[in-house]
Amino acid sequence: MAENTFPEDLCAAQLRLHQATAELAGLVRSLPWSVESHEGWPGVQHPHTGRTEGGRPPSPGWSEQEKAAVDRLRVECLALSEVVAMHPYWAEVAREDVVAARTELKAATRPEAVSAPDVTPAA
């Protein structure tokens, strides 16, 4: 696949964008379902099975620290997206090849695609 030689700063920005996006998704998944405190609502019981579906339990909402962490990661993701999208490298790529090159960059910099450096365990 490696048809393009991407600049190191572009690869670093795209890698950090992958990481920040994953951090944001993980953080949001770990937080209560409602940003603000909410009483929740009961589910609806199915008339034939008796199974209750839908509804939400009460939510304590997000703390100020959690809101700030989400905001910080969102701002970082937006800034990194701009760095990657507006990088001067894209002006060198033929217009019809930009989508394939961006796809290649994303694939090449995904954390699972980047090899870990050789680390010697401490004695």
FENHU-V779963 format. One record per residue. RES is the residue in three letters. SS is DSSP state (H for helix, E for strand, L for the rest). NEAR is the number of other C-alpha atoms within 12 Angstrom. Layout:
BEGIN
res=(RES | RES)
ss=(SS | SS)
near=(NEAR | NEAR)
END
This chain:
BEGIN
res=(MET | ALA | GLU | ASN | THR | PHE | PRO | GLU | ASP | LEU | CYS | ALA | ALA | GLN | LEU | ARG | LEU | HIS | GLN | ALA | THR | ALA | GLU | LEU | ALA | GLY | LEU | VAL | ARG | SER | LEU | PRO | TRP | SER | VAL | GLU | SER | HIS | GLU | GLY | TRP | PRO | GLY | VAL | GLN | HIS | PRO | HIS | THR | GLY | ARG | THR | GLU | GLY | GLY | ARG | PRO | PRO | SER | PRO | GLY | TRP | SER | GLU | GLN | GLU | LYS | ALA | ALA | VAL | ASP | ARG | LEU | ARG | VAL | GLU | CYS | LEU | ALA | LEU | SER | GLU | VAL | VAL | ALA | MET | HIS | PRO | TYR | TRP | ALA | GLU | VAL | ALA | ARG | GLU | ASP | VAL | VAL | ALA | ALA | ARG | THR | GLU | LEU | LYS | ALA | ALA | THR | ARG | PRO | GLU | ALA | VAL | SER | ALA | PRO | ASP | VAL | THR | PRO | ALA | ALA)
ss=(L | L | L | L | L | L | L | H | H | H | H | H | H | H | H | H | H | H | H | H | H | H | H | H | H | H | H | H | H | H | L | L | L | L | L | L | L | E | L | L | E | L | L | E | E | L | L | L | L | L | L | E | E | L | L | E | L | L | E | L | L | L | L | H | H | H | H | H | H | H | H | H | H | H | H | H | H | H | H | H | H | H | H | H | H | L | L | H | H | H | H | H | L | L | H | H | H | H | H | H | H | H | H | H | H | H | H | H | H | L | L | L | L | L | L | L | L | L | L | L | L | L | L)
near=(12 | 15 | 14 | 21 | 19 | 26 | 17 | 15 | 19 | 28 | 30 | 25 | 31 | 38 | 29 | 29 | 32 | 31 | 24 | 29 | 28 | 20 | 21 | 28 | 18 | 15 | 24 | 24 | 15 | 16 | 22 | 22 | 21 | 21 | 22 | 18 | 15 | 16 | 15 | 18 | 13 | 13 | 14 | 15 | 13 | 11 | 9 | 8 | 9 | 10 | 11 | 14 | 14 | 13 | 15 | 17 | 17 | 17 | 19 | 16 | 22 | 22 | 17 | 12 | 14 | 21 | 21 | 17 | 22 | 28 | 18 | 19 | 27 | 23 | 18 | 24 | 28 | 22 | 20 | 27 | 25 | 17 | 23 | 29 | 25 | 16 | 23 | 15 | 24 | 25 | 14 | 16 | 19 | 14 | 13 | 12 | 16 | 18 | 15 | 19 | 26 | 31 | 18 | 22 | 36 | 31 | 20 | 26 | 27 | 24 | 22 | 13 | 14 | 19 | 11 | 9 | 6 | 6 | 7 | 7 | 5 | 4 | 3)
END
